[in-house]
Amino acid sequence: MTQNIYNSERITWLAGEVVRHKRLYYTGTPEIPDVDFDRLETELLKLSPNHPVLKMIGSKESESGNQKVTHDPPMLSLDKTYELKDLYSWANDREVLGTLKVDGTSMSLVYLNGDFSLAKTRGNGREGEDVTSKLKWVADAVPSIVEKLPFEVRGELYCSESNFVKLADEMVALGLDRPSSPRNIVAGVLGRKSHGELARYFNFFAFDILGLPGFKTEIQKVQWLGKNGFRLPEPQLLKSPQDLDAYLTHVKALMAEDEVGCDGAVFSYNNLALHNELGMTSHHPRYKISFKWQGQTARSKIVRIDWATSRLGIVTPVAVIEPVDLSGATITNITLHNASHVRAYNLKAGDFIEVVRSGEVIPKFLSVVTPGSGDFEWPKSCPSCGGDLVGDDVRLKCLNQSNCSAQKAGAVLNWIRAVGIDDLSDKRLQSMMDLNLVEVCCDLYNLTVEDLLTLPSTKEKMAQKLFDNIQKSKTVPLPMFLNGLGIEGAGQTTWEKLLEAFPSLEQIRTATTEKIAAVDGFAERSAQQIVDGLARNSSLIDQLLKAGVSPIVAEVDLGVARPLESMIFVITGELERPRKAVEDMIKRAGGRVGTSVSKTTSVLITNETESNSSKMVKAKALGLEIWSENMLVTKISSHHDGLN
């Protein structure tokens, strides 16, 4: 009886809190993070699965004065899970479409006779608000389309991190309150009776279209939206659990970048006939589900803000906070992204802030709970070399590239990581630079075992190992070689894409801005960055080649063959080649590289076939295939030979 009374009281309290926090969220003034709200809703679901509050969508209350409009069909919420096994079970080996779960405000855009005519917030799912006048300021709300049939585009309106910085400055200049976060500002601006022009800082991701015939799959819908000018939330068609894992890894990387506020992914069955068959509950469609990582939030005080110079000369801030435990880790440092972030939130020592950590994602600053006294301060000179700083709307930058020790060390460390020189840590590199053994990355290839023995705490065995690892990296795939140059705005996938059009080092060094911009996916600005970066690094490229570094287009010429398609590989132990070179080989052959052995792993790659390592023990227990490095190369090569 006592337990029943407790449950009844708890259910009443939970229902009240869920309603209250939904109302606050949809008016742009939330008091708690999403992860805490999810816990309230999950507990209520467990204690009272059919409680009417769980069927509420959004909030019915608004003080904006916007006219109410209905949704037909309703804009429902999504079922959600935090467990991969539940996601796999839901997918059940069906094709699914993955998209980002963007943290913004759900919207509906209505088109009549090809023209954008009405914008509606989700509201309570069945009735929203007319915010057309504000959405006409949003560039992503495509003004007109050739299609003349009436249709509706549904998606998410959000504010990116870089746009939030500009918006915060403008609001302060207008005499308005400084906004608290990109997540809250969208609902805040939509609910205002004035300054609708501030919505020009928002973006709109489109993820669904209603009213047009002829679509049989979800992927056809998003392809249509993309072709007609709508921004898309990273859609990918996924066909296996391995594809789901890879997509979630991609989403986690985007979450770490924090430019677009997302807190997970949304998955939909690709087959639209299945949508009609499964239907929906009063709360959510049965053919969609969202996946989020369990997160924890905590509050702490900023002790100080440290500034450090990166290899590209960007001076970035890190908040040193009073220690706090989050998701099993003690957190003492929080990235603040860039100088404009510090200005936008007026961050300084003494601020009491809220931080969040979800799964393995880097801890993030959420908001200022209680500001300290005073105003933010930027460094007046480079913290590494004391040189002058220049700034744009977002960043501070040191231009003293040739004499800034942080930039020089960062450039060499980038090369080490890009080409996969094992055991050469940033601490060992710093010792090399302090001893004047290394200044630029090509100096690594002039080192002798005797030079390496002069490093602190380095015995003969380690010196020989370091020497051998450096020598191994002389033969390196061309995309890794180019990535090691550290050209701004160009990662390894950028180079892999460009090498499809310019398949040699000579061709890519002589490519013009116009030719690179002609490659699908490259704008003129990024093309110019690449051309300028290659020109600046021309002498370094020549020195690396002279030192014996040999970039190769591919260790195995696969043509269009992908013999490792849909296979997942885990690598353990010492290799003859740099680890990244082996990983690159697997990826070019269509395979994926995992970090831990599991039921989804296809093959364990190791040269230590008698090892009793945990990965080997688990691989044997699961009955997985075990290949040596040479077996991997042979299998790829033999498949290619069979094509000729």
Order of alpha helices (4+ residues) and beta strands (2+ residues): alpha-alpha-beta-beta-alpha-beta-beta-beta-beta-alpha-beta-alpha-alpha-beta-alpha-beta-alpha-beta-alpha-beta-beta-beta-beta-alpha-beta-beta-beta-beta-alpha-alpha-alpha-alpha-beta-alpha-alpha-alpha-alpha-alpha-alpha-beta-beta-alpha-beta-beta-alpha-beta-alpha
